[in-house]
Amino acid sequence: MQAASALFGSTTYPAIIRLKPRKGPSPAIVVAAAAGTTSTSTTESMAAKWAQKTVVIPPQRRGCHLITPKILREIEQDLSGFKCGLAHLFLQHTSASLTINENYDSDVQDDTETFLNRIVPEGRSAPWKHTLEGPDDMPAHIKSSMFGCALTVPITDGRLNMGTWQGIWLCEHRDHATPRKIVITLNGM
């Protein structure tokens, strides 16, 4: 139980991997030889590791918000320790969503919000049964399912390996938002 609770910090954890014995040199030594090195530190640097952190995004107005800079500030120390891997972002909410899209022109964020509001009806004339939490709640659940609550981004040389014009968006689908929690898990070498 203590080990499980430790996962919720931002500490990096080495993974234990057991391989079947085989003939010939270990894969780490083969990689080291191909790279022209023979040190045992290569074996250690090739070990898989994990890091995890929960990032809290303050309440945002309804719409799509570029959050890449905030995410990077929060994980940069852990991220820098990975040569190759994956970053998994998981939003712990059902009325907001995550997506990767345009990071330069904010008109794209506004146009995406316009599209979502046109495609998912809201208000008294909307056909939704679930209205206990307000007229924007059920449309928010549908919009959240459309974009999803999770992203996976490759890590290369200590950075998120996204395209030049790509950014991470938090899409807030409620009129009166609460802080949003994103669990970020880094895995790699």
C-alpha positions in Angstrom: 0.0 0.0 0.0 2.9 2.4 0.8 4.4 1.8 -2.6 1.2 2.5 -4.3 0.7 5.8 -2.5 4.3 6.7 -3.5 3.2 6.7 -7.2 1.2 9.9 -6.7 4.3 12.0 -6.1 6.6 13.4 -8.8 9.5 11.0 -8.1 11.0 8.9 -10.9 10.9 5.2 -10.3 13.0 2.6 -12.1 11.1 -0.4 -13.5 12.1 -4.0 -12.8 12.1 -6.0 -16.0 12.8 -9.7 -16.0 13.8 -11.3 -19.3 14.2 -15.0 -20.1 17.9 -16.0 -20.2 19.2 -16.3 -23.7 22.5 -17.0 -25.3 24.8 -14.1 -26.3 25.3 -10.7 -24.9 22.4 -8.8 -23.2 20.4 -6.4 -25.4 21.8 -3.4 -23.4 25.4 -4.5 -24.2 24.5 -5.0 -27.9 23.1 -1.4 -27.9 26.2 -0.1 -26.0 28.5 -1.9 -28.5 26.6 -0.4 -31.5 26.9 3.0 -29.9 30.7 2.5 -29.4 30.6 2.4 -25.6 31.2 -0.4 -23.2 30.4 1.1 -19.8 28.0 -0.5 -17.4 26.2 2.9 -17.1 24.6 2.2 -20.5 22.8 -0.7 -19.0 21.5 1.5 -16.2 20.5 4.3 -18.5 18.6 1.9 -20.6 16.4 0.8 -17.7 12.8 1.9 -18.0 11.5 4.5 -15.5 8.3 6.1 -14.5 7.2 9.5 -13.1 3.8 10.8 -12.3 2.3 14.1 -11.3 -1.1 15.6 -10.9 -1.4 19.1 -12.4 -4.3 21.4 -11.4 -5.5 23.8 -14.0 -7.4 26.8 -12.4 -11.0 27.3 -13.5 -11.3 28.5 -17.1 -14.1 30.2 -18.9 -16.1 28.0 -21.3 -14.0 27.3 -24.5 -10.7 25.8 -25.6 -7.6 26.8 -23.8 -3.9 26.2 -24.8 -2.3 24.7 -21.7 1.0 23.4 -23.1 3.1 26.0 -21.3 1.5 25.2 -17.9 1.9 21.4 -18.5 5.6 21.8 -19.5 6.4 24.0 -16.4 4.9 21.4 -14.1 6.7 18.4 -15.6 9.9 19.9 -17.0 12.2 18.5 -14.3 10.9 14.9 -14.6 10.6 15.2 -18.4 14.3 16.2 -18.8 15.3 12.8 -17.5 13.8 10.8 -20.4 15.6 10.2 -23.6 12.8 8.2 -25.2 9.3 7.5 -23.9 5.6 8.4 -23.7 3.7 11.0 -21.7 0.2 10.1 -20.9 -2.2 12.9 -19.8 -5.5 11.9 -18.2 -8.2 14.4 -17.3 -10.1 13.4 -14.2 -13.4 15.0 -15.3 -16.5 14.2 -17.4 -17.5 17.8 -18.5 -14.2 18.9 -20.0 -11.8 17.3 -22.5 -8.3 17.3 -23.8 -7.1 17.5 -27.4 -4.1 18.4 -29.4 -4.6 21.1 -32.0 -3.4 24.5 -33.2 -1.0 26.3 -30.9 -0.6 29.6 -32.7 -3.9 31.1 -33.9 -6.5 31.5 -31.1 -9.2 31.8 -33.8 -8.9 28.0 -34.1 -9.9 27.6 -30.4 -12.8 30.0 -30.9 -14.0 28.2 -34.1 -13.8 24.8 -32.4 -15.9 26.1 -29.5 -18.4 27.5 -32.1 -18.5 24.1 -33.8 -19.1 22.2 -30.6 -21.9 24.6 -29.5 -23.6 24.2 -32.9 -23.4 20.4 -33.1 -24.4 19.7 -29.4 -27.7 21.5 -28.7 -28.3 23.2 -25.3 -31.1 24.9 -23.5 -34.8 24.1 -23.0 -35.3 22.8 -26.5 -32.5 20.3 -26.2 -33.6 16.6 -25.9 -31.5 15.7 -22.8 -33.0 13.9 -19.8 -30.0 14.6 -17.5 -30.6 18.2 -16.4 -30.1 18.0 -12.6 -26.7 19.9 -12.8 -27.9 22.6 -15.2 -28.6 23.0 -18.9 -24.9 23.0 -19.8 -24.0 19.8 -18.0 -25.3 17.1 -20.4 -24.0 18.9 -23.5 -20.6 19.1 -21.6 -20.6 15.3 -21.1 -21.3 14.7 -24.8 -18.5 17.2 -25.8 -16.1 15.6 -23.4 -16.8 12.2 -25.0 -16.3 13.6 -28.5 -12.7 14.8 -27.7 -11.9 12.4 -24.8 -10.1 12.7 -21.5 -6.7 11.3 -22.4 -3.7 12.0 -24.7 -0.5 10.2 -25.4 2.5 12.2 -26.6 6.0 10.8 -27.5 9.0 12.0 -25.5 12.2 12.5 -27.4 15.4 13.9 -25.7 13.7 15.3 -22.7 10.8 17.1 -24.5 7.3 16.4 -25.7 7.7 15.5 -29.4 4.8 17.4 -30.9 4.6 19.1 -34.3 5.5 22.7 -34.7 1.9 24.0 -34.7 0.6 21.5 -32.1 -0.4 22.3 -28.6 -2.3 20.7 -25.7 -5.8 22.1 -25.2 -8.1 21.9 -22.2 -11.6 22.3 -23.5 -13.9 23.6 -20.8 -17.5 22.7 -21.6 -19.3 24.2 -18.5 -20.4 27.8 -17.9 -19.1 27.7 -14.3 -16.0 25.6 -14.3 -14.1 24.2 -11.3 -10.4 23.5 -11.2 -9.4 20.6 -13.5 -7.0 17.9 -12.5 -4.7 16.2 -15.1 -2.7 13.1 -14.1 0.5 13.1 -16.2 2.4 9.8 -16.3 5.8 9.6 -18.0 7.3 6.3 -19.0 10.5 5.5 -20.9 14.2 5.5 -20.7 
